[in-house]
Amino acid sequence: MYFFLSNLWFLEICYTSVVVPLMLSNIFGTQKPILLAGWGAQMFFFVTLGSTDCFLLAVMTYELYMAICYPLHYTLVMTQKLCIQMVASALGLALFLSVQLTSLIFTLPFCGHHQEINHFLCVVPPVLWLAYTDIHVLQAILYVVGILVLTVSFLLTCVSYVFIICAILHIRSAEGHWQAFSTCSSHLTVVLLQYG
């Protein structure tokens, strides 16, 4: 659990660091538009870290599922090697999707004099509006990536929580109920904040 929490902590620090410096610069200084190349870098890191965050929450839910539903098998199944592989898989999948998405967007033809975006957060529509081509296919791809990242990881988290709640309801003692729910409460709070 602490391994996943430390990875989530590091991921959240990096995720925040992608946006906050430019935001503070625009709030306390003169508002400067982002050049297209800088926006591409920010978008790459923002999408990578945000996707990894979603996937890591799903991985953490699986770890919680193993701890509550199979407590005697937990140490045999959740080895350090498996935990590292799960975090690496979450990061690898997010990197793969982010590279594909960013490279797909920045291969579009852009007008030479519209190379600046007046935002501090990397949102895709302003960049797509700068492209001089039909963007309907790209918008469909963006929806598919969004569904893959958000919906699939959220559904995996929900399914794991259904099994967790069923296992908790089968616990006979009130102390066992309280202990299991207290184990889930912090993770459930993070999940609700992430997807809310």
N, CA, C and O of each residue as an XYZ file, in Angstrom:
784
protein
N       0.826     -1.190      0.000
C       0.000      0.000      0.000
C       0.870      1.254      0.000
O       0.593      2.202     -0.736
N       1.924      1.266      0.824
C       2.766      2.461      0.908
C       3.574      2.666     -0.375
O       3.893      3.798     -0.737
N       3.896      1.588     -1.049
C       4.583      1.707     -2.337
C       3.698      2.454     -3.338
O       4.160      3.368     -4.021
N       2.427      2.061     -3.419
C       1.503      2.713     -4.338
C       1.214      4.152     -3.908
O       1.100      5.043     -4.750
N       1.097      4.374     -2.615
C       0.864      5.737     -2.126
C       2.034      6.657     -2.438
O       1.833      7.817     -2.798
N       3.255      6.150     -2.302
C       4.413      6.994     -2.625
C       4.465      7.299     -4.119
O       4.842      8.403     -4.513
N       4.093      6.343     -4.941
C       4.033      6.604     -6.385
C       2.934      7.598     -6.721
O       3.123      8.474     -7.564
N       1.788      7.466     -6.065
C       0.692      8.413     -6.290
C       1.092      9.808     -5.834
O       0.783     10.793     -6.505
N       1.776      9.898     -4.701
C       2.250     11.187     -4.191
C       3.193     11.843     -5.202
O       3.024     13.016     -5.534
N       4.176     11.100     -5.687
C       5.130     11.645     -6.652
C       4.421     12.056     -7.937
O       4.724     13.099     -8.518
N       3.488     11.238     -8.370
C       2.736     11.523     -9.585
C       1.913     12.801     -9.448
O       1.859     13.602    -10.381
N       1.280     13.000     -8.310
C       0.481     14.197     -8.079
C       1.343     15.456     -8.015
O       0.935     16.510     -8.502
N       2.533     15.353     -7.419
C       3.455     16.497     -7.384
C       3.855     16.880     -8.809
O       3.834     18.057     -9.169
N       4.214     15.895     -9.605
C       4.606     16.167    -10.997
C       3.426     16.702    -11.803
O       3.582     17.630    -12.596
N       2.261     16.125    -11.603
C       1.040     16.518    -12.318
C       0.705     17.979    -12.044
O       0.350     18.725    -12.957
N       0.820     18.379    -10.787
C       0.560     19.768    -10.417
C       1.637     20.695    -10.955
O       1.345     21.818    -11.363
N       2.871     20.234    -10.958
C       3.988     21.060    -11.408
C       3.950     21.366    -12.898
O       4.625     22.287    -13.357
N       3.181     20.618    -13.644
C       3.076     20.867    -15.077
C       2.280     22.142    -15.346
O       2.571     22.859    -16.304
N       1.282     22.431    -14.518
C       0.366     23.529    -14.789
C       0.613     24.746    -13.903
O       0.550     25.878    -14.383
N       0.888     24.536    -12.635
C       0.907     25.624    -11.659
C       1.941     26.710    -11.965
O       1.596     27.886    -11.842
N       3.183     26.405    -12.353
C       4.130     27.511    -12.603
C       3.654     28.512    -13.654
O       3.773     29.720    -13.447
N       3.128     28.040    -14.760
C       2.630     28.945    -15.795
C       1.391     29.693    -15.321
O       1.209     30.869    -15.638
N       0.541     29.010    -14.561
C      -0.643     29.656    -14.030
C      -0.253     30.796    -13.086
O      -0.804     31.892    -13.180
N       0.686     30.545    -12.184
C       1.132     31.585    -11.250
C       1.810     32.731    -11.987
O       1.651     33.895    -11.618
N       2.559     32.404    -13.019
C       3.202     33.429    -13.828
C       2.169     34.333    -14.482
O       2.351     35.549    -14.539
N       1.093     33.750    -14.970
C       0.042     34.546    -15.604
C      -0.790     35.324    -14.591
O      -1.279     36.410    -14.902
N      -0.957     34.788    -13.390
C      -1.750     35.481    -12.376
C      -0.988     36.668    -11.811
O      -1.539     37.762    -11.692
N       0.282     36.457    -11.461
C       1.047     37.497    -10.781
C       1.892     38.363    -11.711
O       2.434     39.380    -11.279
N       2.009     37.989    -12.940
C       2.774     38.776    -13.905
C       1.892     39.130    -15.078
O       0.665     39.078    -14.994
N       2.530     39.488    -16.166
C       1.760     39.769    -17.373
C       1.397     38.447    -18.027
O       2.183     37.500    -18.018
N       0.210     38.393    -18.590
C      -0.233     37.160    -19.229
C       0.529     36.963    -20.530
O       0.489     37.800    -21.432
N       1.218     35.841    -20.602
C       1.998     35.527    -21.790
C       1.391     34.311    -22.475
O       1.122     33.307    -21.816
N       1.174     34.380    -23.760
C       0.639     33.204    -24.453
C       1.692     32.103    -24.536
O       2.894     32.366    -24.524
N       1.218     30.883    -24.619
C       2.112     29.732    -24.745
C       2.406     29.528    -26.226
O       1.496     29.532    -27.055
N       3.664     29.351    -26.547
C       4.014     28.982    -27.915
C       3.552     27.559    -28.160
O       3.429     26.767    -27.226
N       3.296     27.238    -29.418
C       2.760     25.936    -29.769
C       3.667     24.797    -29.320
O       3.178     23.764    -28.862
N       4.980     24.968    -29.443
C       5.915     23.916    -29.020
C       5.851     23.713    -27.501
O       5.871     22.574    -27.035
N       5.775     24.790    -26.733
C       5.649     24.681    -25.289
C       4.335     24.057    -24.884
O       4.264     23.316    -23.904
N       3.296     24.357    -25.639
C       2.006     23.765    -25.360
C       2.050     22.269    -25.615
O       1.436     21.493    -24.884
N       2.771     21.862    -26.645
C       2.902     20.429    -26.937
C       3.607     19.687    -25.818
O       3.206     18.582    -25.451
N       4.663     20.295    -25.269
C       5.370     19.659    -24.148
C       4.467     19.586    -22.928
O       4.403     18.557    -22.255
N       3.764     20.688    -22.644
C       2.877     20.687    -21.492
C       1.762     19.660    -21.673
O       1.412     18.952    -20.729
N       1.209     19.578    -22.865
C       0.148     18.617    -23.120
C       0.649     17.185    -22.957
O      -0.043     16.342    -22.386
N       1.849     16.914    -23.457
C       2.405     15.568    -23.334
C       2.520     15.163    -21.866
O       2.068     14.082    -21.485
N       3.117     16.016    -21.044
C       3.290     15.678    -19.629
C       1.954     15.642    -18.893
O       1.740     14.781    -18.040
N       1.065     16.559    -19.214
C      -0.241     16.612    -18.560
C      -1.048     15.353    -18.859
O      -1.630     14.757    -17.952
N      -1.085     14.949    -20.121
C      -1.836     13.748    -20.501
C      -1.171     12.500    -19.929
O      -1.858     11.599    -19.448
N       0.154     12.439    -19.977
C       0.860     11.279    -19.442
C       0.608     11.125    -17.948
O       0.247     10.045    -17.482
N       0.797     12.196    -17.209
C       0.648     12.114    -15.756
C      -0.816     11.933    -15.351
O      -1.102     11.200    -14.404
N      -1.737     12.581    -16.047
C      -3.158     12.404    -15.741
C      -3.641     10.988    -16.031
O      -4.402     10.413    -15.252
N      -3.199     10.430    -17.148
C      -3.569      9.051    -17.486
C      -2.955      8.066    -16.501
O      -3.612      7.121    -16.065
N      -1.700      8.290    -16.155
C      -1.048      7.418    -15.184
C      -1.771      7.469    -13.850
O      -1.896      6.455    -13.164
N      -2.243      8.646    -13.488
C      -2.999      8.812    -12.249
C      -4.252      7.940    -12.263
O      -4.534      7.246    -11.286
N      -4.998      7.968    -13.351
C      -6.208      7.143    -13.460
C      -5.880      5.661    -13.401
O      -6.534      4.901    -12.687
N      -4.863      5.252    -14.155
C      -4.490      3.846    -14.163
C      -3.953      3.396    -12.806
O      -4.218      2.275    -12.372
N      -3.203      4.266    -12.138
C      -2.648      3.925    -10.835
C      -3.754      3.784     -9.787
O      -3.657      2.931     -8.905
N      -4.785      4.595     -9.870
C      -5.912      4.443     -8.943
C      -6.612      3.100     -9.158
O      -7.051      2.472     -8.195
N      -6.718      2.661    -10.401
C      -7.306      1.346    -10.676
C      -6.411      0.237    -10.120
O      -6.907     -0.740     -9.559
N      -5.107      0.386    -10.274
C      -4.157     -0.597     -9.730
C      -4.253     -0.627     -8.204
O      -4.231     -1.697     -7.596
N      -4.359      0.545     -7.595
C      -4.476      0.606     -6.140
C      -5.779     -0.034     -5.659
O      -5.815     -0.626     -4.580
N      -6.830      0.078     -6.435
C      -8.091     -0.561     -6.079
C      -7.950     -2.076     -6.134
O      -8.501     -2.786     -5.292
N      -7.217     -2.568     -7.118
C      -6.964     -4.009     -7.189
C      -6.164     -4.468     -5.976
O      -6.440     -5.525     -5.408
N      -5.181     -3.679     -5.583
C      -4.382     -4.016     -4.400
C      -5.267     -4.040     -3.154
O      -5.121     -4.918     -2.304
N      -6.171     -3.091     -3.047
C      -7.104     -3.045     -1.925
C      -8.052     -4.243     -1.962
O      -8.374     -4.822     -0.924
N      -8.491     -4.605     -3.153
C      -9.333     -5.787     -3.331
C      -8.623     -7.041     -2.829
O      -9.216     -7.855     -2.121
N      -7.369     -7.191     -3.192
C      -6.601     -8.361     -2.738
C      -6.435     -8.348     -1.221
O      -6.517     -9.397     -0.582
N      -6.203     -7.171     -0.641
C      -5.983     -7.078      0.801
C      -7.253     -7.409      1.592
O      -7.168     -8.004      2.666
N      -8.419     -7.034      1.079
C      -9.663     -7.254      1.823
C     -10.300     -8.597      1.479
O     -10.772     -9.304      2.370
N     -10.317     -8.948      0.213
C     -11.006    -10.171     -0.197
C     -10.162    -11.427     -0.003
O     -10.705    -12.501      0.253
N      -8.860    -11.307     -0.121
C      -7.963    -12.458      0.028
C      -6.801    -12.114      0.954
O      -5.648    -12.110      0.522
N      -7.086    -11.831      2.203
C      -6.007    -11.374      3.096
C      -4.918    -12.410      3.325
O      -3.762    -12.044      3.533
N      -5.257    -13.688      3.293
C      -4.242    -14.719      3.525
C      -3.352    -14.939      2.297
O      -2.209    -15.378      2.430
N      -3.860    -14.644      1.132
C      -3.076    -14.796     -0.101
C      -2.366    -13.507     -0.501
O      -1.563    -13.498     -1.434
N      -2.663    -12.427      0.204
C      -2.159    -11.108     -0.185
C      -0.640    -11.078     -0.335
O      -0.129    -10.619     -1.357
N       0.074    -11.555      0.655
C       1.544    -11.484      0.597
C       2.127    -12.403     -0.469
O       3.226    -12.157     -0.965
N       1.408    -13.452     -0.822
C       1.896    -14.341     -1.877
C       1.673    -13.756     -3.267
O       2.501    -13.918     -4.163
N       0.544    -13.076     -3.431
C       0.183    -12.535     -4.743
C       0.827    -11.165     -4.982
O       1.439    -10.937     -6.026
N       0.689    -10.267     -4.024
C       1.159     -8.887     -4.199
C       2.632     -8.764     -3.804
O       2.969     -8.151     -2.791
N       3.475     -9.341     -4.601
C       4.912     -9.260     -4.355
C       5.438     -7.903     -4.806
O       4.765     -7.165     -5.526
N       6.636     -7.596     -4.376
C       7.238     -6.317     -4.776
C       7.424     -6.262     -6.289
O       7.242     -5.212     -6.905
N       7.784     -7.388     -6.880
C       7.968     -7.443     -8.332
C       6.657     -7.139     -9.059
O       6.650     -6.385    -10.032
N       5.548     -7.723     -8.592
C       4.256     -7.472     -9.219
C       3.837     -6.013     -9.050
O       3.305     -5.407     -9.980
N       4.073     -5.452     -7.870
C       3.722     -4.045     -7.640
C       4.495     -3.127     -8.585
O       3.921     -2.200     -9.156
N       5.783     -3.380     -8.751
C       6.602     -2.579     -9.670
C       6.107     -2.747    -11.099
O       6.036     -1.775    -11.852
N       5.766     -3.972    -11.474
C       5.258     -4.217    -12.828
C       3.922     -3.504    -13.061
O       3.673     -2.995    -14.154
N       3.074     -3.468    -12.048
C       1.777     -2.802    -12.198
C       1.945     -1.295    -12.356
O       1.271     -0.681    -13.183
N       2.837     -0.696    -11.573
C       3.087      0.746    -11.711
C       3.746      1.041    -13.055
O       3.390      2.012    -13.724
N       4.700      0.211    -13.448
C       5.364      0.398    -14.744
C       4.375      0.233    -15.894
O       4.464      0.950    -16.891
N       3.442     -0.694    -15.769
C       2.427     -0.879    -16.814
C       1.506      0.331    -16.908
O       1.149      0.761    -18.006
N       1.121      0.879    -15.760
C       0.276      2.077    -15.763
C       1.002      3.232    -16.446
O       0.416      3.936    -17.268
N       2.267      3.427    -16.109
C       3.058      4.499    -16.724
C       3.309      4.221    -18.200
O       3.228      5.131    -19.025
N       3.614      2.970    -18.540
C       3.873      2.614    -19.936
C       2.661      2.819    -20.822
O       2.784      3.351    -21.925
N       1.495      2.407    -20.358
C       0.275      2.607    -21.140
C      -0.037      4.089    -21.300
O      -0.446      4.533    -22.373
N       0.155      4.845    -20.237
C      -0.090      6.288    -20.317
C       0.897      6.959    -21.268
O       0.509      7.828    -22.048
N       2.164      6.566    -21.212
C       3.159      7.119    -22.143
C       2.802      6.785    -23.583
O       2.890      7.644    -24.460
N       2.403      5.553    -23.830
C       2.031      5.133    -25.178
C       0.876      5.976    -25.710
O       0.932      6.481    -26.831
N      -0.170      6.126    -24.900
C      -1.324      6.915    -25.335
C      -0.967      8.386    -25.517
O      -1.438      9.031    -26.454
N      -0.140      8.912    -24.626
C       0.234     10.323    -24.699
C       1.101     10.621    -25.917
O       0.905     11.637    -26.583
N       2.042      9.756    -26.207
C       2.892      9.952    -27.389
C       2.046      9.911    -28.652
O       2.216     10.740    -29.547
N       1.133      8.945    -28.725
C       0.272      8.839    -29.903
C      -0.602     10.079    -30.062
O      -0.714     10.633    -31.155
N      -1.215     10.504    -28.973
C      -2.117     11.651    -29.014
C      -1.376     12.941    -29.358
O      -1.807     13.703    -30.223
N      -0.268     13.175    -28.679
C       0.490     14.406    -28.916
C       1.057     14.449    -30.327
O       0.989     15.483    -30.991
N       1.613     13.342    -30.787
C       2.178     13.337    -32.136
C       1.082     13.471    -33.190
O       1.297     14.087    -34.234
N      -0.076     12.903    -32.926
C      -1.183     13.023    -33.866
C      -1.659     14.471    -33.974
O      -1.943     14.955    -35.069
N      -1.744     15.153    -32.847
C      -2.202     16.546    -32.859
C      -1.162     17.448    -33.513
O      -1.517     18.336    -34.288
N       0.098     17.236    -33.216
C       1.114     18.158    -33.706
C       1.671     17.801    -35.082
O       2.648     18.397    -35.534
N       1.052     16.837    -35.740
C       1.343     16.637    -37.168
C       0.342     17.375    -38.037
O       0.452     17.367    -39.263
N      -0.640     18.018    -37.400
C      -1.618     18.814    -38.149
C      -0.948     20.062    -38.709
O       0.005     20.574    -38.122
N      -1.442     20.553    -39.842
C      -0.897     21.807    -40.369
C      -1.471     23.007    -39.607
O      -2.687     23.156    -39.485
N      -0.581     23.851    -39.101
C      -0.980     25.049    -38.375
C      -0.548     26.272    -39.169
O       0.459     26.251    -39.876
N      -1.323     27.327    -39.038
C      -0.990     28.578    -39.700
C       0.223     29.200    -39.022
O       0.357     29.106    -37.802
N       1.091     29.820    -39.772
C       2.319     30.392    -39.242
C       2.111     31.501    -38.243
O       2.866     31.587    -37.274
N       1.107     32.371    -38.431
C       0.943     33.488    -37.513
C       0.018     33.169    -36.332
O      -0.161     34.015    -35.457
N      -0.561     31.994    -36.290
C      -1.385     31.578    -35.147
C      -0.644     30.499    -34.357
O      -1.127     29.374    -34.232
N       0.508     30.839    -33.833
C       1.306     29.861    -33.103
C       1.256     30.077    -31.594
O       2.028     29.452    -30.867
N       0.377     30.939    -31.106
C       0.289     31.207    -29.678
C      -1.118     30.893    -29.171
O      -2.110     31.094    -29.872
N      -1.176     30.390    -27.922
C      -2.450     30.037    -27.315
C      -2.555     30.783    -25.994
O      -1.651     30.693    -25.163
N      -3.632     31.510    -25.788
C      -3.806     32.308    -24.582
C      -4.502     31.508    -23.477
O      -5.600     31.862    -23.047
N      -3.874     30.455    -23.031
C      -4.356     29.628    -21.927
C      -3.161     29.243    -21.069
O      -2.026     29.256    -21.545
N      -3.405     28.900    -19.809
C      -2.325     28.387    -18.982
C      -2.457     26.886    -18.764
O      -1.556     26.262    -18.205
N      -3.565     26.303    -19.197
C      -3.796     24.876    -19.053
C      -3.929     24.264    -20.437
O      -4.552     24.839    -21.331
N      -3.343     23.110    -20.597
C      -3.325     22.491    -21.922
C      -4.652     21.799    -22.214
O      -4.852     20.634    -21.872
N      -5.515     22.512    -22.827
C      -6.774     21.953    -23.289
C      -6.678     21.787    -24.798
O      -6.114     22.636    -25.489
N      -7.220     20.709    -25.298
C      -7.033     20.342    -26.702
C      -7.815     21.225    -27.675
O      -7.256     21.577    -28.714
N      -9.064     21.607    -27.413
C      -9.821     22.365    -28.425
C      -9.144     23.629    -28.945
O      -9.203     23.856    -30.154
N      -8.500     24.475    -28.125
C      -7.862     25.661    -28.711
C      -6.778     25.317    -29.734
O      -6.608     26.037    -30.718
N      -6.058     24.246    -29.515
C      -5.029     23.851    -30.486
C      -5.671     23.314    -31.752
O      -5.208     23.597    -32.857
N      -6.733     22.543    -31.594
C      -7.402     22.009    -32.780
C      -8.017     23.131    -33.623
O      -8.072     23.029    -34.848
N      -8.474     24.189    -32.972
C      -9.048     25.314    -33.711
C      -7.992     26.038    -34.540
O      -8.330     26.720    -35.508
N      -6.726     25.899    -34.175
C      -5.651     26.540    -34.943
C      -5.266     25.752    -36.193
O      -4.590     26.277    -37.078
N      -5.692     24.508    -36.265
C      -5.305     23.653    -37.391
C      -6.120     24.021    -38.634
O      -7.310     24.327    -38.558
N      -5.442     23.980    -39.770
C      -6.094     24.255    -41.046
C      -6.359     22.945    -41.780
O      -5.804     22.687    -42.848
N      -7.200     22.147    -41.196
C      -7.579     20.881    -41.802
C      -8.854     20.382    -41.131
O      -9.302     20.952    -40.136
N      -9.430     19.328    -41.671
C     -10.614     18.729    -41.067
C     -10.193     17.950    -39.817
O      -9.325     17.081    -39.881
N     -10.815     18.271    -38.687
C     -10.388     17.665    -37.419
C     -11.412     16.669    -36.869
O     -11.295     16.257    -35.715
N     -12.401     16.278    -37.652
C     -13.440     15.370    -37.160
C     -12.881     13.997    -36.787
O     -13.277     13.429    -35.769
N     -11.988     13.471    -37.577
C     -11.387     12.169    -37.269
C     -10.551     12.265    -35.995
O     -10.599     11.379    -35.141
N      -9.796     13.333    -35.880
C      -8.978     13.525    -34.689
C      -9.845     13.679    -33.442
O      -9.488     13.167    -32.380
N     -10.964     14.367    -33.550
C     -11.871     14.491    -32.414
C     -12.429     13.128    -32.004
O     -12.588     12.853    -30.815
N     -12.724     12.283    -32.978
C     -13.205     10.932    -32.661
C     -12.125     10.129    -31.942
O     -12.417      9.391    -31.001
N     -10.880     10.274    -32.387
C      -9.770      9.587    -31.725
C      -9.611     10.093    -30.301
O      -9.358      9.307    -29.388
N      -9.756     11.393    -30.101
C      -9.665     11.958    -28.755
C     -10.742     11.400    -27.843
O     -10.474     11.120    -26.674
N     -11.956     11.232    -28.353
C     -13.028     10.646    -27.555
C     -12.708      9.199    -27.178
O     -12.962      8.775    -26.050
N     -12.155      8.452    -28.116
C     -11.798      7.057    -27.836
C     -10.713      6.990    -26.756
O     -10.801      6.175    -25.837
N      -9.702      7.837    -26.866
C      -8.640      7.862    -25.853
C      -9.212      8.283    -24.500
O      -8.859      7.709    -23.470
N     -10.084      9.272    -24.502
C     -10.718      9.705    -23.255
C     -11.541      8.598    -22.617
O     -11.504      8.401    -21.402
N     -12.283      7.880    -23.446
C     -13.074      6.759    -22.940
C     -12.163      5.668    -22.399
O     -12.426      5.097    -21.340
N     -11.099      5.386    -23.126
C     -10.168      4.352    -22.678
C      -9.555      4.706    -21.334
O      -9.533      3.879    -20.423
N      -9.066      5.913    -21.206
C      -8.369      6.315    -19.986
C      -9.333      6.482    -18.823
O      -9.140      5.883    -17.765
N     -10.356      7.281    -19.006
C     -11.245      7.608    -17.892
C     -12.260      6.510    -17.591
O     -12.372      6.057    -16.452
N     -12.985      6.093    -18.593
C     -14.080      5.167    -18.363
C     -13.595      3.776    -17.980
O     -14.105      3.182    -17.030
N     -12.624      3.257    -18.705
C     -12.154      1.905    -18.410
C     -11.518      1.840    -17.025
O     -11.794      0.915    -16.262
N     -10.669      2.815    -16.694
C     -10.048      2.783    -15.369
C     -11.096      3.009    -14.276
O     -11.005      2.407    -13.206
N     -12.086      3.865    -14.530
C     -13.150      4.080    -13.552
C     -14.005      2.829    -13.389
O     -14.370      2.480    -12.266
N     -14.329      2.153    -14.476
C     -15.120      0.926    -14.391
C     -14.367     -0.180    -13.657
O     -14.957     -0.907    -12.858
N     -13.066     -0.312    -13.924
C     -12.264     -1.295    -13.188
C     -12.267     -0.985    -11.695
O     -12.351     -1.892    -10.866
N     -12.174      0.291    -11.358
C     -12.221      0.702     -9.960
C     -13.582      0.377     -9.353
O     -13.659     -0.130     -8.233
N     -14.651      0.664    -10.084
C     -15.998      0.379     -9.574
C     -16.232     -1.119     -9.384
O     -16.794     -1.534     -8.371
N     -15.810     -1.921    -10.338
C     -15.981     -3.372    -10.227
C     -15.212     -3.903     -9.019
O     -15.718     -4.742     -8.273
N     -13.992     -3.412     -8.833
C     -13.224     -3.840     -7.662
C     -13.930     -3.456     -6.371
O     -13.952     -4.235     -5.419
N     -14.509     -2.254     -6.333
C     -15.214     -1.827     -5.128
C     -16.491     -2.618     -4.888
O     -16.878     -2.805     -3.735
N     -17.152     -3.087     -5.929
C     -18.324     -3.952     -5.744
C     -17.898     -5.231     -5.039
O     -18.555     -5.668     -4.094
N     -16.796     -5.837     -5.494
C     -16.291     -7.046     -4.844
C     -15.828     -6.761     -3.415
O     -16.036     -7.578     -2.518
N     -15.207     -5.611     -3.207
C     -14.744     -5.239     -1.871
C     -15.930     -5.076     -0.919
O     -15.899     -5.575      0.206
N     -16.971     -4.381     -1.369
C     -18.146     -4.158     -0.522
C     -18.841     -5.485     -0.213
O     -19.286     -5.708      0.912
N     -18.932     -6.363     -1.213
C     -19.525     -7.684     -0.960
C     -18.713     -8.454      0.072
O     -19.281     -9.110      0.945
N     -17.396     -8.379     -0.021
C     -16.547     -9.074      0.954
C     -16.697     -8.463      2.343
O     -16.703     -9.189      3.337
N     -16.816     -7.146      2.424
C     -16.973     -6.486      3.723
C     -18.311     -6.867      4.355
O     -18.391     -7.061      5.568
N     -19.350     -6.974      3.549
C     -20.665     -7.333      4.089
C     -20.703     -8.760      4.624
O     -21.552     -9.088      5.452
N     -19.797     -9.604      4.160
C     -19.726    -10.979      4.665
C     -18.912    -11.101      5.949
O     -18.882    -12.169      6.561
N     -18.261    -10.034      6.359
C     -17.519    -10.050      7.614
C     -18.536    -10.023      8.750
O     -19.468     -9.220      8.729
N     -18.362    -10.895      9.740
C     -19.376    -11.042     10.780
C     -19.235    -10.039     11.917
O     -20.238     -9.640     12.507
N     -18.035     -9.631     12.233
C     -17.857     -8.767     13.402
C     -17.972     -7.291     13.020
O     -17.618     -6.892     11.911
N     -18.468     -6.496     13.955
C     -18.579     -5.048     13.735
C     -17.195     -4.418     13.658
O     -16.983     -3.468     12.903
N     -16.265     -4.937     14.427
C     -14.895     -4.420     14.386
C     -14.260     -4.688     13.019
O     -13.525     -3.853     12.492
N     -14.547     -5.851     12.458
C     -14.046     -6.179     11.126
C     -14.618     -5.260     10.062
O     -13.906     -4.831      9.154
N     -15.927     -4.955     10.175
C     -16.551     -4.004      9.250
C     -15.859     -2.652      9.328
O     -15.491     -2.064      8.311
N     -15.686     -2.166     10.563
C     -15.091     -0.846     10.750
C     -13.664     -0.819     10.215
O     -13.265      0.148      9.567
N     -12.902     -1.861     10.475
C     -11.513     -1.907     10.024
C     -11.429     -1.944      8.491
O     -10.586     -1.274      7.896
N     -12.296     -2.721      7.869
C     -12.293     -2.807      6.405
C     -12.736     -1.490      5.775
O     -12.128     -1.033      4.807
N     -13.789     -0.876      6.315
C     -14.245      0.402      5.763
C     -13.224      1.511      5.995
O     -13.067      2.388      5.146
N     -12.532      1.486      7.123
C     -11.511      2.507      7.354
C     -10.328      2.324      6.409
O      -9.672      3.296      6.035
N     -10.059      1.084      6.025
C      -9.004      0.832      5.044
C      -9.387      1.406      3.681
O      -8.535      1.927      2.961
N     -10.657      1.309      3.333
C     -11.133      1.776      2.022
C     -11.397      3.277      1.970
O     -11.361      3.865      0.889
N     -11.659      3.906      3.103
C     -12.172      5.278      3.090
C     -11.215      6.278      2.446
O     -11.652      7.120      1.661
N      -9.930      6.208      2.755
C      -9.001      7.180      2.179
C      -8.863      6.988      0.669
O      -8.830      7.958     -0.087
N      -8.784      5.729      0.239
C      -8.673      5.477     -1.201
C      -9.945      5.888     -1.922
O      -9.888      6.460     -3.010
N     -11.083      5.601     -1.324
C     -12.350      5.972     -1.940
C     -12.489      7.483     -2.047
O     -13.051      7.984     -3.021
N     -11.988      8.209     -1.067
C     -12.006      9.671     -1.120
C     -11.177     10.187     -2.288
O     -11.602     11.091     -3.007
N      -9.990      9.609     -2.475
C      -9.125     10.017     -3.588
C      -9.790      9.691     -4.923
O      -9.734     10.492     -5.857
N     -10.411      8.530     -5.018
C     -11.093      8.140     -6.262
C     -12.242      9.102     -6.563
O     -12.412      9.521     -7.707
N     -13.024      9.451     -5.555
C     -14.143     10.370     -5.775
C     -13.645     11.763     -6.167
O     -14.254     12.427     -7.006
N     -12.556     12.197     -5.571
C     -11.997     13.502     -5.954
C     -11.456     13.469     -7.379
O     -11.635     14.426     -8.132
N     -10.805     12.391     -7.747
C     -10.227     12.269     -9.088
C     -11.313     12.273    -10.162
O     -11.233     13.022    -11.135
N     -12.321     11.435     -9.977
C     -13.332     11.276    -11.025
C     -14.499     12.242    -10.856
O     -15.292     12.419    -11.781
N     -14.614     12.867     -9.686
C     -15.703     13.810     -9.458
C     -15.484     15.083    -10.218
O     -16.307     15.995    -10.143
